[in-house]
Amino acid sequence: MDYTEQRMVYWDSGESDAYSIKDYWGGLSRHEKCQLNKKMQDWSACQFMKADESDQWYVLAELEGHTVTGWDEQWVYVNTHFTHAAAEAFIKLKKHDYRKGMRIYVESQYDARELNAIKQAIIDGTLVFTPKEAA
């Protein structure tokens, strides 16, 4: 948590989680909300949802069976395709290798001279495959 501002809480041995205080609060029963308000009043003399966010995360971390941790999302480059259809086909073919899923990310190649030259050569037919002759 020293390296990110993003927080989450998980409980029930990781079976349940919430990425925001509001989501966590929204999933509680009336009785659970009363109990949490009591804990927050002991800690900072106010109701849970009126407390500072740092106090809210602290009180959640103190609950039995709850763990508050930081999280971060990281995008990893996997492959390059000329078309959306080709990217979708790659995902369909390789999705078993990426169990957390893949997304299509579009990045402009407008100023990539080499790539634009290759695309133009494909389009105008000047890029052709010439197999090596066996020696």
N, C-alpha and C positions, 0 to 999 in steps of 0.2 A: 504494500500500500504506500510505501515511500516514493514510488515511481509513477503513480497515476492518481488522478482525481476520481476515477470511475470506481464505484463500489458496488458490491452485491452481497447479499446475505443468503446462505443456504442452511437448511435444517432438515430434520428427518433423514439423517445420513446421506444428504445430497439429493434426496428424492424431490425436494421442493426448493425453489429459489425465487429471488426477486432482485431486480436490477435497480429498483428505486424504493425510497421510503414510502411513497404514495402507493405503489403496487403492493408492497408488503402490508400496509395498513388496510388497503381495500380487501384483502383476502382474509382478514381476521373476523372472528365472531364478536358479538357484543361483549361477551365475557372476557375474551382475550384482549380486546381493546381496553377494558377497565383495568385488567391486570397490568398491561403495558403502561397505562397512564399512571398507575400507582408507582411503578418502578421509576418512571421518569420524574415524578414529583419527589421521590426520595433523592434522586440524583441532582435535579436542577430546579425544583420547586415550580414546575409548570407542566401542563399536559403535553403528551408525546408530540402531537402534530404542531404545537406552538413552540417547541424547543428548536435550538439551532441544529442544523443538519449534523454537525460533528457530534453533538450530544446524542442525537437520535441513533447514529451508527454505533456509538459507544455503548448505549444501553442495549441495543440489539445484540452486540457482541458478547454482552454479559449474560444473556439468556441461556439457560441450559439447553444444550443440543443445537445451538446456533453458532454459525461461523461467519464472520464478516471478513471479506477479502477484497483486494483490488483486482481489477481485470483489465485487459487490453485486447484489442482486436488487431490482428496483423494480416495484411494481404500479402500473399506470396505469388509471384509470377510463375505461371506454369507453361504457357505456350502462346504462340502467335498464329492468328488466322487472318485471311483476307476478308472473309465474309462471316456474318452472324450465323448463317446456316452451318458453316464449317466448325465454328466454335461450339455450337449446340451438338453437332455430331461427335466432336471430341469428348464433350462432357458425358454424353450418353455412352460412349465407348469406355471411358476411363473412370466413371463415377464410383466403381467399386474400390478403386485405389485411394479415393479421397472421401472418406466416410463422413467428414464434417461438411461436405458439400463444396461445390464450386460455383462461381458466378462469372458471368461475362463482363469484362471490364473493357471499355472502349477508350483508347488513347489515340490522339491525333498523330498521324504520321505525315502531316502536311509539309513539314520542312525536312523530312528525311529523304535526302536526294537519292541515296542508293536504293532504298526501298521503292521510291517512286519510279526510278529507272527500271527496276525489275518488273513492277506492275505494268508500266508502259510497254516494255518488251513483250510481256505475256499478251497484252491486249492487241498490239499490232503484229504479233506473230514472229517477231525477230528473235525471240528466245526459244531455242529448240534444243532438245536433248540429242546429243551425239554420243552413242555408246563407244567405249574404248574397244579397239580391235584387240583380239587375243594375240599375245606375242608368241 
